Amino acid sequence: MTLPGLTTTDNIDTVINWGLGTDSTAYLAKMLTDPTAYGIDLDRTVVLYMATGSEWPETRLLVEEFMLPLLREHGVRFVQLARNGRLAADGITVLDDSRNTERLLTAQTAIRYVAAAYPERTARLPR
């Protein structure tokens, strides 16, 4: 099975799916602040986030104030993704792939990006 934004040559052994909720954020914060306690090598870790459209504006602000600095401080690779449409066949776009992310990309940003990149799919994008 392949994951969007990752290849088999990426040398990754830990993938964290971050949904921005309290549970996944608490888990991520634990992993970032004490990775050796959990046997995690942060250099070989990637955090995936899917812009879904249900992000609260406050969540984006809190993520940018507290969690993105932690990710940057530890040099963790952060991959931001978006669906290209409502159908699985439409695929997924990598919006950002960085170890120095400054901004959380929301679904509105993702929709604009995907609409520009795939105009033939614009009619199927969530509104």
C-alpha positions in Angstrom: 0.0 0.0 0.0 1.3 3.5 -0.9 0.6 6.6 1.1 0.1 10.0 -0.7 3.3 12.0 -0.8 5.5 9.1 0.2 7.6 6.7 -1.8 9.3 3.4 -0.9 12.7 5.1 -1.0 11.8 7.8 1.6 13.5 5.8 4.5 10.5 6.4 6.8 9.6 4.0 9.6 6.9 6.0 11.4 3.9 7.6 9.9 1.6 9.7 12.1 -1.9 10.6 10.8 -2.7 13.9 12.4 -6.4 14.8 12.3 -5.9 18.0 14.3 -8.3 16.8 17.0 -7.4 16.6 20.7 -6.4 12.9 20.7 -4.1 13.0 17.7 -2.6 16.4 18.7 -1.8 15.0 22.2 -0.3 11.9 20.7 1.8 14.0 18.3 3.0 16.4 21.1 4.1 13.3 23.2 6.0 11.9 20.3 7.7 15.2 19.6 8.7 16.0 23.2 10.0 12.6 24.1 10.5 10.4 21.0 13.0 8.1 22.6 10.5 7.0 25.3 8.4 5.7 22.4 11.2 4.3 20.2 10.7 6.9 17.5 13.4 8.4 15.3 12.0 11.8 14.3 14.4 11.9 11.3 12.5 8.9 10.0 9.1 10.1 10.9 6.5 11.8 8.7 3.2 13.4 9.8 0.3 13.4 7.4 -2.6 15.8 7.5 -5.6 15.8 5.1 -7.3 19.2 4.6 -11.0 18.1 4.9 -13.0 21.2 5.1 -14.1 20.7 8.7 -11.2 22.6 10.2 -12.2 25.4 12.7 -10.4 28.8 12.2 -9.3 28.6 15.8 -7.7 25.2 15.2 -5.6 26.6 12.4 -4.4 29.4 14.7 -3.6 27.1 17.6 -1.8 24.7 15.3 0.3 27.5 13.8 1.1 28.9 17.3 2.0 25.7 19.1 2.3 22.5 17.0 4.0 23.8 13.8 6.8 25.3 15.9 7.3 21.9 17.6 7.4 20.1 14.2 10.0 22.7 12.9 12.1 22.5 16.1 12.4 18.8 15.8 12.8 18.8 12.0 9.9 16.5 11.4 8.6 16.1 7.9 5.0 17.3 7.6 2.9 16.5 4.5 -0.3 18.3 3.9 -2.8 16.6 1.5 -6.1 17.3 -0.2 -8.5 15.2 -2.2 -8.9 16.2 -5.8 -12.6 15.6 -5.7 -15.3 13.5 -4.1 -14.3 10.3 -5.7 -11.4 8.1 -4.7 -10.5 7.9 -8.4 -9.9 11.7 -8.4 -6.8 11.1 -6.3 -5.0 13.1 -3.7 -2.7 16.2 -4.1 0.3 17.0 -1.9 -0.2 20.6 -1.0 3.0 20.9 1.0 5.9 18.6 2.0 8.4 20.2 4.4 10.4 20.0 7.5 9.9 23.7 8.0 6.2 24.3 7.6 5.0 27.8 8.7 1.3 27.6 7.7 -1.5 25.0 8.0 -3.3 24.8 4.7 -7.0 24.6 5.1 -9.6 23.1 2.9 -10.4 26.4 1.3 -6.7 26.8 0.3 -6.8 23.2 -0.9 -9.9 23.7 -3.0 -8.4 26.7 -4.8 -5.1 24.9 -5.4 -6.8 21.7 -6.7 -9.3 23.7 -8.8 -6.4 25.5 -10.5 -4.4 22.3 -11.0 -7.3 20.2 -12.1 -10.0 22.4 -13.7 -11.7 19.4 -15.3 -12.5 18.2 -11.7 -13.8 21.5 -10.4 -17.4 20.5 -10.6 -16.8 17.6 -8.2 -14.9 19.5 -5.5 -16.6 20.0 -2.2 -18.0 23.4 -1.6 
